[in-house]
Amino acid sequence: MTMIEFLTDLNGIGELRARNGQFLGLLSSNLYDSNSIINPNTYSHPYRLDSIRNDRSIYGGMYGLYSPYNRHTITPPLILYYNQPVLIVTKNIEVANGELPVIDPDVLMGTYIQLASSGCLPKSNLQMPKTRIPMTPLSYSY
């Protein structure tokens, strides 16, 4: 299975989470889903505090502690599948731990934008429950 096929399978059910447990969006090609990582009014908004697109937040930009765009962070966000980490989202090539694959945040966002433009919407019967299970901060040593 390729990375694109894997991300397509996660469409509507995978979550982007910061290492401190903060929800950063649903992996969804539905632009109208308020939880979607590509919704320009919510999790893709450049001024929202919990958006990886906000250059001045701890979750975005080159210097954010939990930002996938920080090339030096050791705490990049994770993609979770039913609360289990499956991918690390980062531009820091040094963060690979051999246990989880790494994906570039621009590839992640671009994949869901492309899925949206091609009309590939999430399967409604596979969507995560609306109630989110509270998470404790994740800790991994690299």
C-alpha positions as protocol buffer text, in pm:
chain_id: "A"
residue {
  index: 1
  type: MET
  ca { x: 0 y: 0 z: 0 }
}
residue {
  index: 2
  type: THR
  ca { x: 135 y: 342 z: -92 }
}
residue {
  index: 3
  type: MET
  ca { x: 124 y: 643 z: 139 }
}
residue {
  index: 4
  type: ILE
  ca { x: -145 y: 805 z: -80 }
}
residue {
  index: 5
  type: GLU
  ca { x: -360 y: 490 z: -60 }
}
residue {
  index: 6
  type: PHE
  ca { x: -312 y: 483 z: 317 }
}
residue {
  index: 7
  type: LEU
  ca { x: -414 y: 849 z: 352 }
}
residue {
  index: 8
  type: THR
  ca { x: -716 y: 784 z: 132 }
}
residue {
  index: 9
  type: ASP
  ca { x: -818 y: 502 z: 366 }
}
residue {
  index: 10
  type: LEU
  ca { x: -786 y: 742 z: 663 }
}
residue {
  index: 11
  type: ASN
  ca { x: -1012 y: 997 z: 491 }
}
residue {
  index: 12
  type: GLY
  ca { x: -1273 y: 1095 z: 749 }
}
residue {
  index: 13
  type: ILE
  ca { x: -1136 y: 882 z: 1034 }
}
residue {
  index: 14
  type: GLY
  ca { x: -775 y: 981 z: 1099 }
}
residue {
  index: 15
  type: GLU
  ca { x: -697 y: 1265 z: 1339 }
}
residue {
  index: 16
  type: LEU
  ca { x: -409 y: 1509 z: 1357 }
}
residue {
  index: 17
  type: ARG
  ca { x: -302 y: 1557 z: 1720 }
}
residue {
  index: 18
  type: ALA
  ca { x: -28 y: 1756 z: 1885 }
}
residue {
  index: 19
  type: ARG
  ca { x: 197 y: 1577 z: 2133 }
}
residue {
  index: 20
  type: ASN
  ca { x: 24 y: 1761 z: 2415 }
}
residue {
  index: 21
  type: GLY
  ca { x: -305 y: 1598 z: 2310 }
}
residue {
  index: 22
  type: GLN
  ca { x: -453 y: 1903 z: 2133 }
}
residue {
  index: 23
  type: PHE
  ca { x: -684 y: 1807 z: 1845 }
}
residue {
  index: 24
  type: LEU
  ca { x: -554 y: 1974 z: 1526 }
}
residue {
  index: 25
  type: GLY
  ca { x: -811 y: 1848 z: 1279 }
}
residue {
  index: 26
  type: LEU
  ca { x: -971 y: 1551 z: 1111 }
}
residue {
  index: 27
  type: LEU
  ca { x: -807 y: 1400 z: 804 }
}
residue {
  index: 28
  type: SER
  ca { x: -1095 y: 1475 z: 573 }
}
residue {
  index: 29
  type: SER
  ca { x: -1130 y: 1583 z: 213 }
}
residue {
  index: 30
  type: ASN
  ca { x: -1464 y: 1743 z: 299 }
}
residue {
  index: 31
  type: LEU
  ca { x: -1401 y: 2118 z: 281 }
}
residue {
  index: 32
  type: TYR
  ca { x: -1733 y: 2182 z: 459 }
}
residue {
  index: 33
  type: ASP
  ca { x: -1655 y: 1963 z: 759 }
}
residue {
  index: 34
  type: SER
  ca { x: -1569 y: 2207 z: 1037 }
}
residue {
  index: 35
  type: ASN
  ca { x: -1318 y: 1955 z: 1175 }
}
residue {
  index: 36
  type: SER
  ca { x: -1136 y: 1900 z: 844 }
}
residue {
  index: 37
  type: ILE
  ca { x: -766 y: 1986 z: 826 }
}
residue {
  index: 38
  type: ILE
  ca { x: -832 y: 2154 z: 491 }
}
residue {
  index: 39
  type: ASN
  ca { x: -1132 y: 2367 z: 597 }
}
residue {
  index: 40
  type: PRO
  ca { x: -1007 y: 2724 z: 545 }
}
residue {
  index: 41
  type: ASN
  ca { x: -1240 y: 2858 z: 815 }
}
residue {
  index: 42
  type: THR
  ca { x: -1126 y: 2626 z: 1092 }
}
residue {
  index: 43
  type: TYR
  ca { x: -822 y: 2397 z: 1114 }
}
residue {
  index: 44
  type: SER
  ca { x: -657 y: 2536 z: 801 }
}
residue {
  index: 45
  type: HIS
  ca { x: -714 y: 2899 z: 900 }
}
residue {
  index: 46
  type: PRO
  ca { x: -388 y: 3099 z: 927 }
}
residue {
  index: 47
  type: TYR
  ca { x: -496 y: 3281 z: 1246 }
}
residue {
  index: 48
  type: ARG
  ca { x: -661 y: 3002 z: 1441 }
}
residue {
  index: 49
  type: LEU
  ca { x: -457 y: 2918 z: 1751 }
}
residue {
  index: 50
  type: ASP
  ca { x: -483 y: 2540 z: 1699 }
}
residue {
  index: 51
  type: SER
  ca { x: -404 y: 2542 z: 1326 }
}
residue {
  index: 52
  type: ILE
  ca { x: -78 y: 2411 z: 1184 }
}
residue {
  index: 53
  type: ARG
  ca { x: -120 y: 2691 z: 925 }
}
residue {
  index: 54
  type: ASN
  ca { x: -81 y: 2961 z: 1194 }
}
residue {
  index: 55
  type: ASP
  ca { x: 281 y: 3076 z: 1176 }
}
residue {
  index: 56
  type: ARG
  ca { x: 262 y: 3231 z: 1522 }
}
residue {
  index: 57
  type: SER
  ca { x: 113 y: 2946 z: 1722 }
}
residue {
  index: 58
  type: ILE
  ca { x: 283 y: 2662 z: 1904 }
}
residue {
  index: 59
  type: TYR
  ca { x: 122 y: 2425 z: 1650 }
}
residue {
  index: 60
  type: GLY
  ca { x: 240 y: 2599 z: 1333 }
}
residue {
  index: 61
  type: GLY
  ca { x: 526 y: 2790 z: 1178 }
}
residue {
  index: 62
  type: MET
  ca { x: 899 y: 2736 z: 1176 }
}
residue {
  index: 63
  type: TYR
  ca { x: 938 y: 2782 z: 1551 }
}
residue {
  index: 64
  type: GLY
  ca { x: 624 y: 2630 z: 1705 }
}
residue {
  index: 65
  type: LEU
  ca { x: 706 y: 2370 z: 1970 }
}
residue {
  index: 66
  type: TYR
  ca { x: 449 y: 2124 z: 1829 }
}
residue {
  index: 67
  type: SER
  ca { x: 465 y: 2242 z: 1469 }
}
residue {
  index: 68
  type: PRO
  ca { x: 518 y: 1999 z: 1181 }
}
residue {
  index: 69
  type: TYR
  ca { x: 697 y: 2287 z: 1001 }
}
residue {
  index: 70
  type: ASN
  ca { x: 960 y: 2328 z: 1275 }
}
residue {
  index: 71
  type: ARG
  ca { x: 1264 y: 2147 z: 1130 }
}
residue {
  index: 72
  type: HIS
  ca { x: 1413 y: 2113 z: 1480 }
}
residue {
  index: 73
  type: THR
  ca { x: 1117 y: 2001 z: 1690 }
}
residue {
  index: 74
  type: ILE
  ca { x: 1128 y: 1666 z: 1862 }
}
residue {
  index: 75
  type: THR
  ca { x: 755 y: 1690 z: 1935 }
}
residue {
  index: 76
  type: PRO
  ca { x: 581 y: 1704 z: 1595 }
}
residue {
  index: 77
  type: PRO
  ca { x: 214 y: 1609 z: 1565 }
}
residue {
  index: 78
  type: LEU
  ca { x: 94 y: 1259 z: 1500 }
}
residue {
  index: 79
  type: ILE
  ca { x: -179 y: 1110 z: 1287 }
}
residue {
  index: 80
  type: LEU
  ca { x: -397 y: 887 z: 1499 }
}
residue {
  index: 81
  type: TYR
  ca { x: -621 y: 607 z: 1381 }
}
residue {
  index: 82
  type: TYR
  ca { x: -872 y: 526 z: 1657 }
}
residue {
  index: 83
  type: ASN
  ca { x: -638 y: 687 z: 1911 }
}
residue {
  index: 84
  type: GLN
  ca { x: -333 y: 486 z: 1797 }
}
residue {
  index: 85
  type: PRO
  ca { x: -41 y: 676 z: 1641 }
}
residue {
  index: 86
  type: VAL
  ca { x: 24 y: 568 z: 1281 }
}
residue {
  index: 87
  type: LEU
  ca { x: 226 y: 854 z: 1127 }
}
residue {
  index: 88
  type: ILE
  ca { x: 453 y: 1139 z: 1235 }
}
residue {
  index: 89
  type: VAL
  ca { x: 386 y: 1468 z: 1052 }
}
residue {
  index: 90
  type: THR
  ca { x: 701 y: 1677 z: 1026 }
}
residue {
  index: 91
  type: LYS
  ca { x: 966 y: 1845 z: 815 }
}
residue {
  index: 92
  type: ASN
  ca { x: 1227 y: 1730 z: 1068 }
}
residue {
  index: 93
  type: ILE
  ca { x: 1397 y: 1438 z: 894 }
}
residue {
  index: 94
  type: GLU
  ca { x: 1587 y: 1356 z: 1213 }
}
residue {
  index: 95
  type: VAL
  ca { x: 1269 y: 1266 z: 1405 }
}
residue {
  index: 96
  type: ALA
  ca { x: 1214 y: 927 z: 1239 }
}
residue {
  index: 97
  type: ASN
  ca { x: 1222 y: 665 z: 1510 }
}
residue {
  index: 98
  type: GLY
  ca { x: 1192 y: 352 z: 1299 }
}
residue {
  index: 99
  type: GLU
  ca { x: 857 y: 266 z: 1457 }
}
residue {
  index: 100
  type: LEU
  ca { x: 632 y: 515 z: 1277 }
}
residue {
  index: 101
  type: PRO
  ca { x: 655 y: 640 z: 919 }
}
residue {
  index: 102
  type: VAL
  ca { x: 706 y: 1013 z: 864 }
}
residue {
  index: 103
  type: ILE
  ca { x: 507 y: 1233 z: 626 }
}
residue {
  index: 104
  type: ASP
  ca { x: 577 y: 1590 z: 521 }
}
residue {
  index: 105
  type: PRO
  ca { x: 294 y: 1826 z: 628 }
}
residue {
  index: 106
  type: ASP
  ca { x: 269 y: 1974 z: 278 }
}
residue {
  index: 107
  type: VAL
  ca { x: 224 y: 1626 z: 131 }
}
residue {
  index: 108
  type: LEU
  ca { x: -45 y: 1555 z: 391 }
}
residue {
  index: 109
  type: MET
  ca { x: -238 y: 1876 z: 322 }
}
residue {
  index: 110
  type: GLY
  ca { x: -188 y: 1847 z: -53 }
}
residue {
  index: 111
  type: THR
  ca { x: -325 y: 1493 z: -55 }
}
residue {
  index: 112
  type: TYR
  ca { x: -652 y: 1596 z: 110 }
}
residue {
  index: 113
  type: ILE
  ca { x: -684 y: 1907 z: -109 }
}
residue {
  index: 114
  type: GLN
  ca { x: -636 y: 1685 z: -415 }
}
residue {
  index: 115
  type: LEU
  ca { x: -888 y: 1431 z: -285 }
}
residue {
  index: 116
  type: ALA
  ca { x: -1137 y: 1714 z: -233 }
}
residue {
  index: 117
  type: SER
  ca { x: -1086 y: 1853 z: -582 }
}
residue {
  index: 118
  type: SER
  ca { x: -1129 y: 1507 z: -734 }
}
residue {
  index: 119
  type: GLY
  ca { x: -1459 y: 1458 z: -548 }
}
residue {
  index: 120
  type: CYS
  ca { x: -1331 y: 1182 z: -319 }
}
residue {
  index: 121
  type: LEU
  ca { x: -1526 y: 1247 z: -1 }
}
residue {
  index: 122
  type: PRO
  ca { x: -1497 y: 1053 z: 324 }
}
residue {
  index: 123
  type: LYS
  ca { x: -1707 y: 742 z: 361 }
}
residue {
  index: 124
  type: SER
  ca { x: -1982 y: 841 z: 602 }
}
residue {
  index: 125
  type: ASN
  ca { x: -2006 y: 494 z: 755 }
}
residue {
  index: 126
  type: LEU
  ca { x: -1640 y: 507 z: 861 }
}
residue {
  index: 127
  type: GLN
  ca { x: -1634 y: 847 z: 1026 }
}
residue {
  index: 128
  type: MET
  ca { x: -1516 y: 882 z: 1382 }
}
residue {
  index: 129
  type: PRO
  ca { x: -1778 y: 927 z: 1652 }
}
residue {
  index: 130
  type: LYS
  ca { x: -1861 y: 1295 z: 1717 }
}
residue {
  index: 131
  type: THR
  ca { x: -1755 y: 1255 z: 2080 }
}
residue {
  index: 132
  type: ARG
  ca { x: -1380 y: 1266 z: 2107 }
}
residue {
  index: 133
  type: ILE
  ca { x: -1205 y: 1063 z: 2372 }
}
residue {
  index: 134
  type: PRO
  ca { x: -985 y: 1290 z: 2586 }
}
residue {
  index: 135
  type: MET
  ca { x: -619 y: 1209 z: 2542 }
}
residue {
  index: 136
  type: THR
  ca { x: -332 y: 1245 z: 2779 }
}
residue {
  index: 137
  type: PRO
  ca { x: -19 y: 1400 z: 2630 }
}
residue {
  index: 138
  type: LEU
  ca { x: 175 y: 1152 z: 2422 }
}
residue {
  index: 139
  type: SER
  ca { x: 539 y: 1096 z: 2500 }
}
residue {
  index: 140
  type: TYR
  ca { x: 782 y: 921 z: 2273 }
}
residue {
  index: 141
  type: SER
  ca { x: 1157 y: 920 z: 2302 }
}
residue {
  index: 142
  type: TYR
  ca { x: 1356 y: 950 z: 1985 }
}
